[in-house]
Amino acid sequence: MLYLVDAHVYIFRAYYSLPEMEGPEGHTTHAAYGFANTLLRMVAELGIDELVCCFDFAMTSFRNDLEPTYKAERGEVPDDLDPQFAICQEVAEAFGFAHYAVPEFEADDLIATLCERWGAKREIAVTSVDKDLAQLVREDGRVVLYDFAKGTTLDADGVRAKFGVSPHQIPDYLGLVGDSVDNLPGVPGIGPKGASAVLGAWDRLEDAPGDPESWAALPARGARRLGERFLAHRERALRTKELATVRRDVPGLPRDPKAAARARPKATAIDALCRRLGWGAIAERATEVLGAR
């Protein structure tokens, strides 16, 4: 199994869950420390040989050109967290993991592109808690969505059981219900059950009829009213769908999945990084878990 890690999920989780730490140079390091520990746990518990860390290049992307308010409710990145993203990339490098960040794109787009290029050659676990990425799950089981903290995996049937739609319909689903995490509005009055009914009748939002009367046979409570709500907010729903759809054509990423092979790191590189950051305890563990030479 090849693991594509949505790095920022684990960086933010560590930042908000761990007590603050400072390195010898006075910089806050606990988010990076938590990220490093997560990578070591993944290797130790899962026996990973192929892993790629995908990073957001910045807190904005091409989506902000389409919708300036995209992710606006998240606010500014805390001053003591921002420098830790670069440290996390240093951690991935020192630990022997391939890592990528591409200007104007989010980690989701990088993961989608690598799934597109490698899915026929490798079984892939998209390692994230981001529901957007459920759209990458393949019907043939070669790409699944994996939550490392919970130890749960969603295949195509799992996506249908959780969201009531097939993986390829996740952007349409989000177009209807919205995504508060990314500050993307949906259609007022349409929730998960209504969205499931709509997409059970029509595969795409673009296929939904423009006459509310045509919605009357929809197997949902207040079907005609659902149609009226959708038609009143159709353009908004389609814009949210567009923003929730991952790009699968990010430039500059490798086409050969051999790029994901975990390199055997150098103990001296790990020691130097941990010493600079004041991580005495983690250096020995990293050297052991990663088989550093």
C-alpha positions as CSV (number, residue, x, y, z in Angstrom):
1,M,0.0,0.0,0.0
2,L,1.2,3.5,-0.9
3,Y,0.2,6.3,1.5
4,L,-0.5,9.8,0.3
5,V,-0.5,12.0,3.4
6,D,-2.5,15.3,3.6
7,A,0.2,16.9,5.7
8,H,-1.6,20.0,6.9
9,V,-4.3,17.9,8.6
10,Y,-1.8,16.5,11.0
11,I,0.1,19.7,11.4
12,F,-2.9,21.7,12.5
13,R,-4.1,18.8,14.7
14,A,-0.8,18.8,16.5
15,Y,-0.7,22.6,16.8
16,Y,-4.1,22.7,18.6
17,S,-3.7,19.5,20.7
18,L,-0.2,19.5,22.0
19,P,1.3,21.8,24.7
20,E,3.5,24.6,23.3
21,M,7.2,23.7,22.8
22,E,10.1,26.0,22.1
23,G,13.4,25.0,20.4
24,P,16.8,26.3,21.5
25,E,16.5,29.3,19.1
26,G,13.2,30.3,20.7
27,H,10.9,29.2,17.9
28,T,7.7,27.3,18.6
29,T,8.0,23.7,17.4
30,H,5.2,21.6,18.9
31,A,3.2,21.3,15.6
32,A,6.2,20.1,13.8
33,Y,7.1,17.8,16.7
34,G,3.6,16.3,16.6
35,F,3.8,15.9,12.8
36,A,7.2,14.1,13.1
37,N,5.7,11.7,15.7
38,T,2.7,11.0,13.5
39,L,5.0,10.0,10.6
40,L,7.0,7.7,12.9
41,R,3.9,6.1,14.3
42,M,2.7,5.5,10.7
43,V,5.9,3.7,9.8
44,A,6.0,1.8,13.1
45,E,2.4,0.7,13.2
46,L,1.7,0.2,9.5
47,G,5.1,-0.9,8.2
48,I,5.0,1.7,5.4
49,D,7.6,1.5,2.6
50,E,5.9,4.0,0.2
51,L,4.7,7.4,1.6
52,V,4.4,10.9,0.2
53,C,3.7,14.0,2.2
54,C,1.7,16.6,0.3
55,F,1.6,20.2,1.5
56,D,-0.4,23.3,0.7
57,F,2.0,25.7,-0.9
58,A,0.3,28.6,0.9
59,M,-2.9,29.4,2.7
60,T,-4.4,30.6,-0.6
61,S,-4.6,28.9,-4.0
62,F,-6.1,29.4,-7.5
63,R,-9.5,28.8,-5.8
64,N,-9.2,32.2,-4.1
65,D,-9.0,33.8,-7.5
66,L,-12.4,32.2,-8.3
67,E,-13.9,32.9,-4.9
68,P,-12.1,35.4,-2.7
69,T,-14.0,34.3,0.4
70,Y,-12.8,30.7,0.0
71,K,-11.6,29.4,3.4
72,A,-11.9,33.0,4.7
73,E,-13.5,32.0,7.9
74,R,-10.3,30.2,9.0
75,G,-8.7,33.5,9.5
76,E,-4.9,34.1,9.5
77,V,-2.5,31.4,10.4
78,P,-1.1,31.9,13.9
79,D,2.3,33.6,13.8
80,D,4.0,30.8,15.6
81,L,2.5,28.1,13.3
82,D,3.5,29.6,10.0
83,P,7.3,28.9,10.2
84,Q,6.5,25.3,11.3
85,F,5.2,24.3,7.9
86,A,8.8,24.6,6.5
87,I,10.1,22.7,9.4
88,C,7.6,19.9,8.7
89,Q,9.0,19.7,5.1
90,E,12.5,19.5,6.6
91,V,11.2,16.6,8.8
92,A,9.9,14.7,5.8
93,E,13.2,15.2,4.0
94,A,15.3,14.1,6.9
95,F,13.1,11.1,7.5
96,G,13.5,10.0,3.8
97,F,10.0,10.7,2.6
98,A,9.1,12.3,-0.7
99,H,7.3,15.6,-0.2
100,Y,5.7,18.1,-2.6
101,A,4.2,21.6,-2.6
102,V,3.3,23.4,-5.8
103,P,2.5,27.1,-6.1
104,E,-1.3,27.9,-6.5
105,F,-2.4,24.4,-5.6
106,E,-3.6,22.7,-2.4
107,A,-2.4,19.4,-1.0
108,D,-5.8,17.9,-2.1
109,D,-4.9,18.7,-5.8
110,L,-1.4,17.1,-5.4
111,I,-2.9,14.0,-3.9
112,A,-5.6,13.8,-6.7
113,T,-2.9,14.1,-9.4
114,L,-0.8,11.4,-7.9
115,C,-3.8,9.1,-7.5
116,E,-4.6,9.8,-11.2
117,R,-1.0,8.9,-12.2
118,W,-0.3,6.0,-9.9
119,G,-3.7,4.4,-9.2
120,A,-3.4,1.9,-11.9
121,K,0.0,0.8,-10.7
122,R,-0.4,0.9,-6.9
123,E,-3.0,0.5,-4.2
124,I,-3.2,3.9,-2.5
125,A,-4.4,5.0,0.9
126,V,-5.3,8.7,0.8
127,T,-4.5,9.6,4.5
128,S,-6.7,12.4,5.6
129,V,-9.9,13.3,7.4
130,D,-10.9,15.8,4.6
131,K,-14.3,14.6,3.2
132,D,-13.5,16.4,-0.1
133,L,-11.0,13.7,-0.8
134,A,-13.7,11.0,-0.7
135,Q,-14.1,11.9,-4.4
136,L,-10.8,10.1,-5.1
137,V,-12.0,6.7,-3.9
138,R,-12.1,4.3,-6.7
139,E,-14.8,1.7,-7.4
140,D,-12.2,-1.0,-8.0
141,G,-10.7,-0.5,-4.5
142,R,-7.3,0.7,-5.7
143,V,-7.7,4.1,-3.9
144,V,-9.3,4.3,-0.5
145,L,-9.7,7.1,2.1
146,Y,-7.8,6.3,5.4
147,D,-8.2,8.0,8.7
148,F,-5.0,7.1,10.6
149,A,-6.2,8.4,14.0
150,K,-9.3,6.3,13.9
151,G,-7.8,3.4,12.0
152,T,-10.8,3.4,9.6
153,T,-10.9,3.0,5.8
154,L,-13.5,4.1,3.4
155,D,-13.8,2.3,0.1
156,A,-16.5,3.1,-2.5
157,D,-19.3,1.3,-0.6
158,G,-18.1,3.0,2.6
159,V,-18.4,6.4,1.0
160,R,-22.0,5.6,-0.1
161,A,-22.8,4.4,3.4
162,K,-21.4,7.6,5.0
163,F,-22.6,10.2,2.5
164,G,-25.4,8.6,0.6
165,V,-23.7,9.2,-2.7
166,S,-21.0,7.6,-4.8
167,P,-17.4,8.9,-4.7
168,H,-17.5,10.7,-8.0
169,Q,-20.6,12.6,-6.7
170,I,-18.9,14.1,-3.7
171,P,-18.4,17.6,-5.4
172,D,-22.1,17.6,-6.4
173,Y,-23.0,16.6,-2.8
174,L,-21.0,19.5,-1.4
175,G,-22.5,21.8,-3.9
176,L,-25.9,21.0,-2.3
177,V,-25.0,20.8,1.4
178,G,-22.0,23.2,1.4
179,D,-18.8,22.9,3.3
180,S,-18.5,25.1,6.4
181,V,-14.8,24.2,6.8
182,D,-13.9,25.8,3.5
183,N,-16.5,28.5,3.8
184,L,-18.5,27.2,0.8
185,P,-22.2,27.7,1.0
186,G,-24.7,25.1,-0.3
187,V,-28.4,25.3,-1.0
188,P,-30.4,26.6,1.9
189,G,-32.8,23.9,3.1
190,I,-31.0,21.0,1.4
191,G,-29.2,18.7,3.9
192,P,-27.5,15.3,3.5
193,K,-30.7,13.3,3.1
194,G,-32.0,15.7,0.5
195,A,-28.7,15.7,-1.4
196,S,-28.6,12.0,-1.4
197,A,-32.1,11.8,-2.9
198,V,-31.3,14.4,-5.5
199,L,-28.1,12.7,-6.6
200,G,-29.8,9.3,-6.5
201,A,-32.2,10.6,-9.2
202,W,-29.7,12.6,-11.2
203,D,-26.0,11.8,-11.4
204,R,-24.8,15.4,-11.6
205,L,-26.2,18.7,-10.6
206,E,-26.1,19.8,-14.2
207,D,-28.6,17.0,-15.0
208,A,-31.2,18.2,-12.6
209,P,-34.3,19.5,-14.5
210,G,-35.2,23.2,-14.5
211,D,-38.9,22.6,-13.8
212,P,-39.8,22.2,-10.1
213,E,-42.7,19.9,-11.2
214,S,-40.2,17.4,-12.6
215,W,-38.9,17.0,-9.0
216,A,-42.3,15.9,-7.7
217,A,-41.5,12.2,-8.1
218,L,-38.2,12.5,-6.2
219,P,-38.3,10.0,-3.2
220,A,-37.8,12.7,-0.6
221,R,-40.1,14.7,1.7
222,G,-41.1,18.0,0.1
223,A,-39.6,17.0,-3.2
224,R,-41.1,19.8,-5.2
225,R,-39.8,22.3,-2.6
226,L,-36.3,20.8,-2.9
227,G,-36.5,21.6,-6.6
228,E,-37.5,25.1,-6.0
229,R,-34.7,25.6,-3.5
230,F,-32.1,24.1,-5.9
231,L,-33.3,26.2,-8.9
232,A,-33.2,29.4,-6.8
233,H,-29.6,28.7,-5.8
234,R,-28.4,26.6,-8.8
235,E,-25.5,28.9,-9.8
236,R,-24.2,28.9,-6.2
237,A,-24.4,25.1,-6.0
238,L,-22.5,24.8,-9.3
239,R,-19.8,27.2,-8.1
240,T,-19.4,25.3,-4.8
241,K,-19.1,22.1,-6.8
242,E,-16.4,23.7,-9.0
243,L,-14.4,24.8,-5.9
244,A,-14.8,21.4,-4.2
245,T,-13.6,19.5,-7.3
246,V,-10.0,18.5,-7.0
247,R,-7.6,19.1,-9.8
248,R,-5.9,16.1,-11.3
249,D,-3.4,17.9,-13.5
250,V,-0.9,19.6,-11.1
251,P,2.3,20.2,-13.0
252,G,5.7,19.0,-11.9
253,L,4.8,15.9,-10.0
254,P,6.4,12.5,-10.8
255,R,4.7,10.0,-13.0
256,D,6.5,7.0,-11.7
257,P,5.3,5.7,-8.3
258,K,8.8,4.6,-7.5
259,A,9.2,8.2,-6.3
260,A,7.2,7.3,-3.3
261,A,9.7,4.7,-2.1
262,R,10.9,5.6,1.4
263,A,14.6,6.4,1.3
264,R,16.9,5.1,4.1
265,P,17.7,8.3,5.9
266,K,21.0,9.3,7.3
267,A,21.3,9.3,11.1
268,T,23.5,12.4,11.0
269,A,20.8,14.3,9.2
270,I,18.1,13.3,11.7
271,D,20.5,14.1,14.6
272,A,21.3,17.5,13.2
273,L,17.7,18.4,12.7
274,C,16.5,17.2,16.1
275,R,19.4,18.9,17.8
276,R,18.6,22.2,16.2
277,L,15.0,21.9,17.2
278,G,15.7,20.6,20.7
279,W,14.1,17.2,20.1
280,G,16.4,15.0,22.0
281,A,14.0,12.1,22.6
282,I,12.7,11.8,19.1
283,A,16.1,11.5,17.4
284,E,16.9,8.1,18.8
285,R,13.4,6.8,18.1
286,A,13.5,8.1,14.5
287,T,16.8,6.5,13.8
288,E,15.5,3.1,15.1
289,V,12.0,3.2,13.4
290,L,13.3,4.5,10.1
291,G,16.4,2.2,10.0
292,A,18.7,5.2,9.6
293,R,22.3,4.5,8.6
